[in-house]
Amino acid sequence: MDTRRALLAALESGPVSGPALADDLGVSRAAVWKAVEALREEGFAIESGDDGYVAPADPAYCAAGVEFGLDAPYAVEYHDDLSSTNDRARTLAAGGETDVAVVADAQTGGRGRLEREWVAPSGGVWVSILTRPAVAPARAPLFTLAAAVATADACREAGVDATIKWPNDVLVAGAGGESDDHRDGRGGRKLAGILTEMEGEADRVSWLVVGVGVNANLDPEALPAGATSLRAERGEAVDRRRFLARLLERYAELAADPEAILPAWRERASTLGRRVRVETPGGTVVGRAVDVDSPGALVVETDAGRRRIHAGDCEHLRDADAR
């Protein structure tokens, strides 16, 4: 562990003196001081007290702030603004990095599925998680579902009753109830979206990047139609540092236990049991969504029998709209 991470870990237990930390790590006091100053410059406002260095009571939204107390195996790389956290994570992957969460306060070139534009101003939670899971490429979609579950759970812990529309849209029910939710086929107002990219060989994933965009402390007026934000739903801002830390921790839990992903996704899904219309590369499928199979295929009961759909745009329908 480098001096920076060791200092953050030590600060979790309370004040720590520079000499004691230097002795524990086998480094000079000057090295400890440099680590303290680097954290301060990063935005992690360490104070100096009679008992030594003290962590800030309310850490800022920065790399050290997210890493402080984080129970997940990720280093955090933070940027005030970035074209795309996914693109940056891909660059890190090409350089051999892994287990990195790339975070930006704002993105200027964010994108969603099918190269759709993703509005990503300051105030949201924009993160891409780079890992190298020991799985075959065919199982990679499970990690997209894991990210959806992790995001929904973080939203719920923040007080917003989020659900998942297949495969990975995180939604909140409309204020007018279920009937309003189905007017645009979305099934609710969109809180977050996920974009997964990977590179692999026939039998293994070389690297996997899961990008998550959450409309955290944003005004709905600045968002596309049909979208909402955590702040709008809660009536107050969310602590982005704590929210992101919880999302990363939950994702790490699920990534370490792939067998738990599908059951968790089913429990949070708003799609299952609904009439749906899915636009797929092979045509339109209409029926009732009855299950999700590994590695994330939607099972739809149609008039002609069951269909397993691996990719497509899913629209929730009222029964009267199913045609």
N, C-alpha and C positions, 0 to 999 in steps of 0.2 A: 504494500500500500504506500502511495507517495505521501509526502508531508502534508499536502493539501487535504487529501481524503482522511488521513489520520487525524488532522486537526479537527475536521468536521465531526468525525466519530467521537473524539474526546469531548467536544463541546456539548454533545448530547447529554452527558452525565452532569453537566454543570460547569462552573469555572475551572479552568486548567491553567497552570502556570507555564510560562515559556521554558524555564529550566527543566521542569519535570518532563515536559513533552520532548524536549531535546534529548534528555537522558533515555526516555523510553524508546525513542526512535533511532537513537545512535547518530543524530545529526547535530549540527552546530546550532547555537541559539540564533545566530544570524539567519540560518535557513528557516527556522520557525518564524522569525520576524518577517521574512520575505513572504512566507506563505500567508501570514496574517494580512499583510499589506495587499497581496494579490487578491485575497478574498474581499477586502474592503473595496478595492478598485472595481471588482466584479459587481458590487452592489450588496454584498453580504456584510452588513454593518457591525462588525465585531467591536465590542467595547472592552476597555482595559479597566479592571477594578483592583481592589486590594488583594483579592484572591487569585488574580490572573485574568486571562481572557474570558469574556462572557459572550455567548451567542445573542443575537438580537431577539427581542421578544416577539417581533413580527417580521420574519425574514422577507426580503423582497422577492419578486418574481424574477429569478435569475438562476443560473446553473447551480450555484451553491445553495440557494434557497430551496430549490427542488430536491437536491441531493441530501439536504440536512434532514436526518431522520428517515430517509427513504429506505424501505425494506424491499428493495428490488435490485437485481444485479446489473443496473445500467449506469454508465457514465452519462452525464447530461452536458450537451453542447448547446449553448444559448446564443441567440442572435436577436438584436433589436428588430431587424428586418432582414428578410431573405426572399429570394425569388420563389423558392419551393423547398420545404423541408425534405420532401421525398428526393428531390434532385441532389441535395446535399448529402443525404444518407446514401444514395447510390454512389456518389463520389467516394465517401468513406469506405463503402464496401469494396470498391475497386482497389482501394489502398490496403485492403486486408483487415480493416477494422470490424469489430462486432460488439454487440451489447452496448449500443449507443442510442440515446434518445436525443434527436435533434429537435430543438424547440425554437420557435420564433415568436416574437411579440406580434409581428405582422408579416404577411406574405404578399408579394406583389405579383406572383405568377402562379398562384394556387390553382389546382385543377381537381376535378372530381372524376367519377367514372365516365368512360367514353369521351375523355378529353373535354368534358364540360367545365366551364369556368367556375371557380369556387371563390366567393368573396371572402377575403381573409384579412380584415383590418385589425389594427391594434385593439386589444380587449378580448379577443378570442383565445382559445387554447389550440394551438397548431403544433402538432408533434408528429415525428416519424421515428419509429422504433426499428433499428437495424439489429437483426439476429441471424444466426446460422443454425437453424434447428436441424436435428439429425432425423429428417423424414424424407420420404420420396416426394417429388414435385406434385404428384397427384393428391397428396394430403395437405398441400399448402392452403387451400381454401378454409380449412379449419381455423387457421390463425386470423383470418378475416372475421369469422364468427366470434372468435375469442375477443378480438378488439371491440366488436359491437357489444358483447356482454360486459366487458370491462367499462366501456363508456356509459352504458345504461346504468350499471351499478353505481358508478361515480355520480351520475346525475341523481339517482334515487337517494344516495347518501347526502346530497346537497339539497334535498327536499323537493325534487321535481320527479313526478311519476313517469319515467321514461319507459318506452317499449321499443321493440325492434321490428321493422318491416323487412322482410326478406329482400336481399340477404344481409344488408348492413346499414340501413338507414335507422338512426335513432330518433324517435318521435315522441311528441307529447300530444295527448288528446286535445281536440279543439274545445274552445270555451263553450261552444254551443252543443256539445255532446257528440255522440257517435254519428248522427245524421250529417252534421257539419263536417266531420272528419272525412266523409266519403265524397264530398262534392267534387274534389279535384283528383280523387283516386289515390291520394297519398296515404290516407289513413291517419292523418294527424299533422301537426305542424313540425317541421324538421328542426331538430336541435343539433344534429351532428351527422357527418358522413365519413366514410372510410375508403381509402384507396390502397390496395395492396399490389406491390410489384416484386418480382423475384427473378433470379437467374439460377439455373440448375442444369444438371445432367440427367441421364435417364433414370438413375437410381437414387439421386440425392439432391437436396437443395443446396446451392452454393451460398446464396444469401437471400434474405427475405426482408423487405421493408414494408411495414404497415403504417400508413399515414392516417392520422385521425385529426379531423377538424371539428371543433366544438364551438358553437355560438355561445360563448360564455357571457361576458359583460358587454353585449352589443345592443344597440337600439334596433328593434324590428324594422323601423323605417329604412334602415341602411341595408337590409337583407332582401334577398329575392322573395317574391310572393310565395306564401305558404311556409315561410321559415319563421322561427322564433328564437329566443335566447333564454339562457338560464336566468339572467337578471329579470327579463320580462315576466317569466313564469313565477319567480320567487318574490318579486317585488323589491328585491335588493341585490346588490352585487354578490357574486360568489368569490371566495378566496381561490384564485386561480392556482396558486402554489400548492395548496392542500388538495384541490381537485385533481390536478395533474399527478401529484404523488400517488393519490389513491387509484387513479386510472392505471398508472404504471405498475403498481403493486398487484392489482387484480389481474392485469394482463400477464404478468410474470407467473402468477399462481396457475392460471389456465394453461399457459404455454408449457409449464412443467408437468401438466397432467392432461394431455390431449383427450383422454377418455371422458373427462368431465365437461368438455366444451359443448357437445351437442345437447346433453340434458339441461345445462344452464341456459343455452340459447332458447330451447323450447319453452322454458319457464317464463322467459321474458318476451316472447314473440307475440306480436299482435296479428300476424298473418295467419297463423294456424287456426283452422275452423272457419275461415272467411272465404267467401266467393272471390276469386281473383281472375284477372286477365293478365297474362304474361306474354310480352312481346319477345320472342326468341329469334335467333338467327334462322331457324327453320320454320318460322311462322308464329301465329297467335295461338295460345293455349288458354282455354277458359274452363274453369271448374272450381272445386272447393279444395283449398290447401289443407292437407291432412297430416303432413309430417315433413321433417327434414332428415335426409339420410346423409351419411358420411360420403364425401367430405364437405357437405353443405348443399346437396341437391334438394330442391323443393319437390315434394311429392304432391301432385295435383290429381284429384279424382275427377275425371271428365266423363261425358256421356259415352265415350268410346273406351273407357278404362283408365287405369292409372298411368300418369306420365311422370318421369323424373326429369327435372329441368335443372341443368347445371349453370346456366347463365341466361339472363334476360332482365327486362324491366317489368317489375311487378306492380299492378294496380289493384287496389282493394275495391270491391264492388258491393253495392247493395244487391240483394237477390233480383230485384226488378231490373237492374242494369246489366245482368249477365246475359249477354247475347253476342 
